[in-house]
Amino acid sequence: MMNDFNHVLHRLLPGCLPGFLHRFLHRFLHQARLYSDQKRNGMNQQISHTLRLGKQLCLLLSVCALGGCVSALLPKPAAQQTLYSLGSFTAEKNPAPPVVAAAAAVSNASAASGFISTPSNPSTQSTRAGTLIINPTRAAAGFDTNFIVYQRRVHEIDYFSESRWVETPAAMLSPLIANAIERRNTFAAVVRAPTSASATFSLDTEIIRLQHEFMTQPSRVRFTLNAVLIDTTTRRVMASRNFDTTVVSDTEDAQGGVIAADRAVQRVLSELALFCDEASKR
């Protein structure tokens, strides 16, 4: 617009204005054009600067959004697992007498070969039954796992996500059974299969259930074990029984369930040792 006005002024005024006035107007228009150009350039620079900041902000937001998408796609670190073993809490609360602890140490030392040594007292040994083989404990479907089982509704089982057994309960139970039976001094020797030693009796066990039940308050742990004692000479079943017990949990979490499971297992093992004692004498 300023250029158009200047063009008209150059065409119409020179003929009717004195030279000094024409030069003054020309200088004024020139300064006005420079001011207009500077102002327009300043606005352009400001707009350019704003656009530049906008581009940088968009780039920053894009990087942040991309980082969030990438982090969502990356695998998350696994939750820290807490491992438990059967017998650990009970052993701390009820330590075995020195003689029993020594016998247990001998049992553990010879467990690698599958054989548990017997005392050397002939008079005691002669009053005992024959040798007993402890076959590996089995577990029913759903319980042959190192996940800790819990139940909130009947006929439905679930597993704690951040707590596990260090081994399957069946694998941990076999040595505990051997130690519990050995403490009663019923048999001349207690042998854990597999072994090449001959034996008079064999014991088969199966975990029917070992679960933390939250259907009642306070919650409780239920442990059911099936045991079968067999005469290996005649292949006759001497006795069979289901051992079932429940123990109230002190706390409503996995650790409370593990402690209750320890107590339930110890209770059943005491009954199992007595069962084998009585059945072997029939």
C-alpha positions in Angstrom: 0.0 0.0 0.0 2.8 2.4 0.8 4.5 1.6 -2.5 1.3 2.4 -4.4 0.9 5.8 -2.6 4.5 6.7 -3.4 4.0 5.8 -7.0 1.0 8.1 -7.3 2.8 10.9 -5.5 5.7 10.7 -7.9 3.4 11.0 -10.9 1.1 13.8 -9.7 3.1 16.2 -7.4 6.3 17.0 -9.2 4.5 19.4 -11.5 2.8 21.4 -8.8 5.2 21.4 -5.8 8.4 23.3 -5.3 11.6 21.3 -5.5 12.5 21.5 -1.8 9.0 20.4 -0.8 9.1 17.6 -3.2 12.4 16.4 -1.8 11.0 16.7 1.7 8.0 14.6 0.9 10.2 12.1 -0.9 12.5 11.8 2.1 9.5 11.4 4.4 8.0 8.7 2.3 11.4 6.9 2.1 11.6 7.0 5.9 8.1 5.8 6.2 8.8 2.9 3.8 11.9 1.9 5.8 9.9 2.0 9.1 7.2 -0.1 7.5 9.7 -2.6 6.2 11.5 -2.8 9.6 8.2 -3.3 11.4 7.2 -5.9 8.9 10.6 -7.6 9.2 10.4 -7.5 13.0 7.0 -9.1 12.8 8.3 -11.7 10.4 11.2 -12.4 12.8 8.9 -12.7 15.7 6.6 -15.1 13.7 9.7 -17.0 12.6 10.9 -17.3 16.2 7.5 -18.4 17.4 7.3 -21.0 14.6 10.8 -22.2 15.5 9.8 -22.6 19.2 6.6 -24.4 18.1 8.6 -26.8 16.0 11.0 -27.5 18.9 8.0 -28.0 21.3 6.3 -30.4 18.9 9.6 -32.3 18.4 10.0 -32.6 22.2 6.4 -33.8 22.6 6.9 -36.3 19.9 10.1 -37.7 21.5 8.3 -38.0 24.8 5.3 -39.7 23.3 7.6 -42.0 21.3 9.5 -42.8 24.5 6.2 -43.7 26.3 5.1 -45.9 23.5 8.5 -47.7 23.4 8.6 -48.1 27.2 5.1 -49.6 27.0 6.3 -52.1 24.4 9.4 -53.1 26.3 9.1 -56.2 28.6 8.6 -55.2 32.2 10.9 -56.7 34.8 9.5 -59.7 36.6 8.2 -59.3 40.1 10.5 -60.4 42.9 9.7 -63.9 43.9 9.7 -65.1 47.5 10.7 -68.8 47.9 9.5 -71.0 50.8 10.3 -74.6 51.8 8.4 -77.0 53.9 9.7 -77.5 57.4 11.7 -74.3 57.7 9.3 -72.4 60.0 8.5 -75.5 62.1 12.1 -76.3 62.5 12.8 -72.8 63.9 10.0 -73.0 66.5 10.4 -76.6 67.5 14.1 -77.6 67.2 14.7 -81.3 67.4 16.5 -82.8 70.5 20.2 -83.3 70.0 19.9 -87.1 69.5 17.2 -86.7 66.9 19.0 -83.9 65.2 22.1 -86.1 65.0 20.0 -88.9 63.5 18.6 -86.5 61.0 22.1 -85.3 60.0 23.1 -88.9 59.3 19.9 -89.4 57.3 20.6 -86.3 55.2 24.2 -87.4 54.6 23.2 -90.8 53.4 20.1 -89.6 51.4 22.3 -89.1 48.3 22.7 -92.9 48.0 19.0 -93.4 49.0 19.9 -95.2 52.2 19.4 -94.2 55.8 21.8 -95.9 58.2 20.5 -97.8 61.2 21.7 -97.8 64.8 24.3 -100.4 65.8 22.6 -101.6 69.0 21.8 -105.3 68.2 19.2 -105.7 71.0 17.2 -102.6 69.7 17.6 -103.7 66.1 16.2 -107.2 66.7 12.9 -105.8 68.1 12.3 -103.8 65.0 10.4 -104.6 61.9 12.1 -105.1 58.6 13.4 -102.5 56.1 11.0 -99.9 54.7 11.3 -98.3 51.3 9.9 -94.8 50.9 8.8 -94.3 47.3 8.8 -90.8 45.9 5.7 -88.9 46.9 3.2 -88.1 44.0 0.8 -85.2 43.8 -2.7 -84.9 42.3 -3.4 -82.8 39.3 -3.0 -79.1 40.0 -0.7 -79.7 43.0 2.4 -81.1 41.2 3.9 -77.6 40.9 6.1 -75.3 42.9 3.3 -72.6 42.8 1.6 -72.1 46.2 -2.1 -73.0 45.8 -4.9 -71.0 47.3 -8.7 -71.2 46.9 -11.3 -68.5 47.2 -14.3 -70.4 45.7 -15.1 -74.1 45.9 -13.8 -76.2 43.1 -11.5 -73.4 41.9 -7.8 -73.1 42.6 -5.4 -70.3 42.0 -1.7 -69.6 42.6 0.1 -66.8 44.4 2.0 -64.7 41.8 4.9 -63.5 43.9 5.4 -66.5 46.3 6.5 -70.0 45.4 7.8 -73.2 46.9 11.5 -73.7 46.3 10.6 -77.2 45.1 7.3 -79.0 44.5 5.7 -80.0 47.8 5.9 -83.7 46.7 9.7 -83.4 46.3 10.1 -81.7 49.7 7.8 -84.1 51.4 9.6 -87.4 50.8 12.7 -86.7 53.0 10.4 -85.3 55.7 8.4 -88.6 55.7 11.5 -90.6 56.0 12.8 -88.6 58.9 9.4 -88.7 60.7 9.2 -92.5 60.4 12.8 -93.0 61.3 12.3 -91.1 64.6 9.8 -93.7 65.8 12.5 -96.5 65.5 9.9 -98.9 64.1 11.9 -100.2 61.3 15.4 -101.6 61.2 16.2 -99.3 58.2 14.4 -96.7 56.2 15.4 -96.5 52.6 14.4 -93.8 50.1 13.8 -95.0 46.5 15.3 -95.4 44.0 17.7 -97.9 45.6 19.0 -101.4 45.0 18.5 -102.4 48.6 15.8 -105.1 49.3 13.1 -104.2 51.8 10.2 -105.8 53.7 7.8 -103.0 53.3 7.2 -100.1 50.9 5.3 -96.9 51.4 3.4 -95.1 48.7 2.2 -91.5 49.3 0.2 -89.0 47.3 -0.6 -85.4 48.0 -4.4 -85.0 47.4 -4.4 -81.3 48.3 -2.2 -78.7 49.9 -4.0 -75.4 49.6 -4.6 -72.1 51.4 -8.4 -71.6 51.7 -9.9 -68.2 52.0 -13.6 -69.2 52.0 -13.7 -68.7 55.8 -12.2 -66.0 58.1 -9.6 -66.5 59.4 -8.3 -68.4 56.4 -6.9 -71.9 56.9 -4.6 -74.4 55.1 -5.9 -77.9 54.3 -3.5 -80.8 53.7 -4.7 -84.2 52.6 -2.2 -87.1 52.1 -3.0 -90.6 51.0 -0.7 -93.4 52.2 -0.5 -97.1 51.3 1.8 -99.6 53.1 2.7 -102.7 51.1 4.3 -106.0 52.1 6.9 -106.3 49.3 7.2 -110.1 49.8 3.6 -110.9 49.2 2.6 -107.6 47.4 -0.2 -107.4 49.9 -1.6 -104.0 51.0 -1.0 -103.9 54.7 -3.0 -100.7 55.3 -4.1 -97.6 53.5 -5.5 -94.3 54.8 -6.3 -90.7 53.9 -4.8 -88.2 56.4 -6.7 -84.9 56.3 -6.1 -81.9 58.6 -6.6 -78.1 58.6 -4.6 -75.4 60.4 -5.8 -71.8 60.8 -3.4 -69.2 59.2 -2.1 -66.5 61.5 -2.1 -63.9 58.6 -4.0 -63.6 55.4 -1.1 -63.8 53.1 1.3 -66.4 51.5 3.7 -66.5 54.4 0.9 -67.1 56.9 -0.2 -69.9 54.7 3.3 -71.4 54.5 3.6 -71.4 58.3 0.2 -73.1 58.6 1.2 -75.6 55.9 4.3 -76.5 58.0 2.1 -77.2 61.0 -0.3 -79.2 59.0 2.5 -81.3 57.4 4.1 -82.0 60.8 0.7 -83.1 62.2 0.1 -85.5 59.4 3.7 -86.9 59.5 3.2 -87.7 63.2 0.0 -89.6 62.3 1.7 -91.3 59.3 4.6 -92.5 61.4 2.2 -94.1 63.9 0.2 -95.6 61.1 3.2 -97.3 59.7 4.2 -98.5 63.1 0.9 -100.1 63.8 0.4 -101.5 60.3 3.8 -103.2 60.2 3.0 -105.2 63.3 -0.3 -106.7 62.0 
